[in-house]
Amino acid sequence: MRSHRTQTIVKTDSLGVVYQFTDCHVFDPKFNIHYKKIDTNASLLACLQGAKQIGTPDLLVFSGDLSHDKSIASYRFLAENIIKFFPTTPSYIQSGNHDDLNAMKQVFPYQNCTMKTHFRFGRWLIYLLETEALEGGWFHARISPPVYNDLKQISQDKTISDVLVFMHYNLVNLKFRDIQCGITETDQLRQAMLNTGKVRCVSSGHIHQEYHWLDRGIIYTSTPTTGFQSHLANGKESDEKIGFKRFEIFSDGSVSMDTQRICSPIKGVSVKV
């Protein structure tokens, strides 16, 4: 008697695509200032143009260190060009240690660019976790007071099954890569995210380079800058290209990510797009 095996194919539906840009370090464009010999304004435009050619996402996230001179004009430059390339895409703006929150609030919200922290794709939550730089130490930060309450509410919300977190600071120490964690309460925060049972991935910026780390089912990763690339651990200048990270989330609770490298950082020249 011949036996028949039935194969079940589970269809996984994509719920949405998110692009993360970070550490733009732009300036007031009228002064033509560069950051470590990199024209960060031109580099940002190149990344936005490259991203547009790849496709239009459902959400844009800009995860801090967006301005370098902290000017209102620099944030307006950022907002105007987000709208230029992605006029209808919701764009969530997050502060970093180089940013001036008061200046940001004078520009945002700007059309579809806002400083909101929650975005839903069905049962998925996109959560922008806010941090506050500590006085006297540009590298160190604490978690904003509402975060732990937010995580508690997320864990209790039965309409949320999966969470993708964006934040400026990284939460991983990788000494062999010369990567240090700047959060004073790292263990407490990582445990709080683990306790939700829902956080699938945490993506940061801040260090201008990329890493991937898996800890107890949560992926910790970072996204390369749109401008100046950090030097390597051996002190040599990195030859990595600038870009952004593309995330896609699915109905089965899985997430895919792909770093899109657009071009080399643009050195001291302007580009027309």
N, C-alpha and C positions, 0 to 999 in steps of 0.2 A: 504494500500500500504506500503510495507516494504522499509524503507530508508536504504541506504548503506553509511557507512562512509569510506572514503579513508584515510588511514594512510600513511603519507610520512615519509620515513626513510632517514635521512641525513647521508651520509657516511663521516666520518671525517678521513682524511688521515694523518698519521704521516709523518712529514718531516725530523725529525732527533732527535738524542739523544745527550745530552751534559752532561759530568761529570765535576763537580767543586770540586777541591781540594784547600785548603787554609791553611795558617799559618803553614807551615811545619817546620820552624825553624831548618833546618838541619845544620850540621857542616862539616868541612873538616874531612873525615872519618878516616884519619890516626891518629887523636888525641883522638878518642873515648871519646868525650866530651858529657855531658848530659845537658839538659835544664830542670831545676827544678826537677831533679832526673828522668827525662824521657829520654830514648834513642830515640830521635826524628828521627834519621836515620833509626833505625830498625822499628819504628812505621810507618814511611812513606812507607817502603817496604811492611809491612803487609797490609796497605791500598791499595797500588797498586796491590798487589797479590789478595786481596779480590775483588777489582773492576774488575780485569781481569776475575775472576771466574763468576762474575755476567753477564758480556758481554762486547763487544767492542763497544764503542760509536762512533759517527761521529765526535766529537770534544771534546778535553780536555781543561779545563781552570784552570790555577793555579793563584789564585787571591791575591798574595802578602804575605809578610813576609815569603819568601821561605827559606832564609838563616838566621841564627842567628849570625854567626861570620863574615858574609859579605865577605867570602873568595871566590876566583875564584874556588878553589877546591870544595867548597860546592855546587856551582851552577853546576859544571860539574858532581858531584855525582847525583844531581837531574836529569839533562838532560840524563845522561847515563841510569838511571833506568826507566825514562819515555820511552825511546826507547826500553829498554829490555822488558817491559810489553806491550807496545803499539807501535810497530815499524812502523806502517803505518798510525796512527791516527794523524791528525793535532793537535798540542798542542800549545796553546797560553799562554804566560808567562807574568804576570803583576807584577809590583813592589809594595812593601808596605813600611811602615815606618821603618822597620828593615833592609830593603834591601839596597844594594849599586848599584846604577844604572850603574856606570862605570864598576864595576866588572861583572854585568850581561851582559853588552854589549860585554865583552870579551869572553863570552861563547855562547850567543845566537845571531844569529840563530845557532842551532845545529840540523842538519838533519831536522826532521819535527817539531822541537820546535822553535818557533819564538816569537817575541814581537809585532806582528801585533795586530791591534785593531778592525778590521772589518772582519766578516765572514758571508756568506749568505747561507741561506736555502730557496731557492725560494724567496718569498716576505718577508720572515723573515730576520731580521738583528740581529746578535749577536754582541754587541758593548761593548768593554772593555774600561770603562771610567777611565781615568788616573787622579791621584791625586799627590800632592807634599807635603811631610811633612814639616811643618814649623820649622824654627830654634828655638831651646830651648824648644820645646814641642813635645815629641814623640807621644802624643796622638792626636795632632791637625794638620790639613792639609788644604790646599786650592785646588781648582779645577785647573787642568792644563789649560793654556790659550786656547788651541784649542777646548776644550770641547763644549763651547757654540756655536761656529761656526759649529762644527760637528752636534749638535742637531738641529740647524737651517737648515742645509743641509738635514738632515734626514727628517725633517718635510716637506720639499719641494720636496723630491724625490718620485715620483709617483710609482716607482718600489718597494718601501718599504711600507708594510702595518702594520707590527708588529715588535716590538723590545724587545729583552731580554738583559738587561744591567748587566754586572759584574763589580764590583769595590771593592777596598780593604776596605775602610771605610764604616761604617754603617751610615744611614741617619735618624735613629729613636731614640728618647729619650724615654726610658721605665724605669722611676725612680723606679717603684716597682720591677724591675728585676735588678736594679743597672747597667743599660745599658745607656751610655751617647753617644751622637753624637759628633764626633770629627771634623766635617767639619764646617769651619767658615761661609760658605754661604749656609747653608742647605736649607732655604726657597727659595732662588733664584734658586738653582739647581733643587729642586723638582718641582718648578713652570715651569722651562724651559722644564723638561721632560714631565710634564703634557700638556704643550702647543703643543708638537709634535702631540698629539692625537694618538701616536703609541706605546709608552712604556707600556708594559704589566706587566713586572716584573723586579725588581732590586734586585740582590743578592750580598751580601758582605761577608767579613770575619772579620778579625781584633779582634773581641771580644772573639774568641775561644768558642763561644756558639751559640745556635740557637734561632731565633725568627721568627714570622710571623706577619705581620701587613698589613692591607688593607686600603689604603687611596685614595679616589676618583678614584677607578678603577685600581689603580696600586698596585701590591703586593710587599711589601718590606720584604725581608727575609735574613737570614744569614746562613752560612754553618759551621758546627763544624770543628775544627782543625784536622789535622792528628797526632797531638802530645799531648802536655800538654793541659788539659782541665781547663778552668778558674774556680776559686772557686765560689761557689754560693753566692748569695747576703747576706746570713747569715754568711759568712766567712768560711763555711765548704768546704772541698775538694769535688769536683764533682766526682760522680762515673759513669758519662756518658762515653760511648765508643767512640773511635775515628772513623772517617769515611770520607764520602764525600756526595755530593748531586747529584742526578740524575734528569735531566730535559728532558722532551720530548715536542716538539712543533708540532702543528697541523695546517693543512691548513685552518681551520676555525678561526684562531687567538687565540686559547686557548693554555694553557701551563699546563703541569702537573709536579709535583716535588715530590721527595721521598728521604728522608735522609737515607742513607745506613750506619748503624753502624757496623763496622767490628770487633773490639776487644777492650779490655781495653788498655790504653797506656802502652807501654812496658817500664818497669822500670829498667834501668841500665844494660840491657843484650842485646846481639846481637841475631838476628834470621837469619837462613839460608833459602833462598828461591830459 
